Amino acid sequence: MTATADEYLTFADRLQRTGFVTDPWFDGHPRFDPGPFWLTAPEARAMAAAAARVAAAIDEAVRLAADEPACLDEFFALTPSQKLMFAVAAPLWHGVARADVFRCQDGGLQICELNCDTPSGFGETAALGATLGPADRRRGRDPSFALGPAFVRLVARAAREIGVRGRAPRIGVVYPTELTEDFGQIAAWRHLFASEGWEVALGSPFNVEWVAGAGGGRLTVLGEPCDVVIRHYKTDWWGERRPVWRDGFDFVDAEPLARPLAALLAAEERGRCAVLNPFGAVLAQNKRTLAFLWERLPRFTASTQATVRELIPFTQRLEVADPARLRAERGDWVLKSDYGCEGDEVILGADVPDAAWDDALRAALPGRWIVQRRFTPARDAEGREANHGVFVVAGEPVGIYTRLSRGATDARAVSVPTLVRGDEDEDEDVKRGTRS
């Protein structure tokens, strides 16, 4: 069901009143739908289990890479700053992640990536959950009801692990303050921490400092000491910024953020401040990790091999793929850059003509791209595919953020509430992704 204009205005007002959605429209079009999107309990359990399995596979890949530092150059082509981040944090990389899970036409599941650096969608999920009325909750279960509490427990545990006892932890949230799209997520986190009575300092990387002194020094955000820093600023932005195309323009701000990065790494290395997500995410977020899993498949445990074969589309580094095959089978492949996100620097071969595909393959810089076998998601009556973003916190799946789109999931995708119908009362109107 698509809301009428008046229904959407009412719904948009409810969203904005939560404080977690700043703009319910994108380019003049609704960003949300009152929905909800229905899942059966077995479907929700299968998606949760799949996300947890892929997170475990990524963890094994990160640990293997940490034991083989040569692969950071040879396979991943990390920059000096990126290698420094990994050296300080590895094998730690995980705190909260979001697996993009798709149900395919054949009924199986595929996970095209695990967003584990600065995963978004937390604010939208919280806002959509808040709009669910009593009638919705009588009919189904919100699979994201435990997401906020799980995130709070993660942060509290991180504070305990660096020795915070007998007082509330002091939290810093570091994010790109000049960008507006994640303001709702920051607001949702701040609300969670304030509800616990925790002090929160918000700032950009340029507000981060290491202050030497008694007790080994401390990390501050806008002058406020912090025990835990929530890092919602991408690892590839902390380091050297490089173009991904042969004819791409150099970044004006290409140099690494040396001073704030050094402050955070020093605090993390000395155990004076916990960083979430840890900087080891610089490798886990890199899409070439999916190629690493496929190309080094025999090196992994039997359970990880099964996970890769069942749940992750076949993935290769572009430079080792057969160019003739990619051109002959254009419609079967997707080209992705190593750190592109939300549809950015993603080219579906099926959506472009031969000439554009050839140009992209030639222009892509070696060491920066992967190709991934395309899969065919199931679509609803309006021709939209569902990207179920399954949140994984400390290894456990705790929420589902659903977006609907007719093509690649990007800023034009429509976010909808997700509800799960229990096994005992499933009926015909909620089977396999049917919208009520």
Secondary structure, 3 states (H helix, E strand, C coil): CCCCHHHHHHHHHHHHHCCCCCCCEECCEECECCCCEEEEHHHHHHHHHHHHHHHHHHHHHHHHHHHCCCHHHHCCCCCHHHHHHHHHHCCCCCCEEEEEEEEECCCCEEEEEEECCCCCCHHHHHHHHHHCCHHHHHHCECCCCCHHHHHHHHHHHHHHHCCCCCCCCEEEEECCCCCCCCHHHHHHHHHHHHHCCCEEEEECHHHEEEECCHHHCEEEECCEECCEEEECCCHHHHCCCCCCECCCCCCCCCCCCHHHHHHHHHHHHCCCCEEECCCCHHHHCCCHHHHHHHHCHHHCCHHHHHHHHHHCCCEEEHHHCCHHHHHHCHHHEEEEECCCCCCCCEEEHHHCCHHHHHHHHHHECCCCEEEEECCCECECCCCCEEEEEEEEECCEEEEEEEEEECCCCCCCCEEECEEEECHHHCCHHHHHHCEC
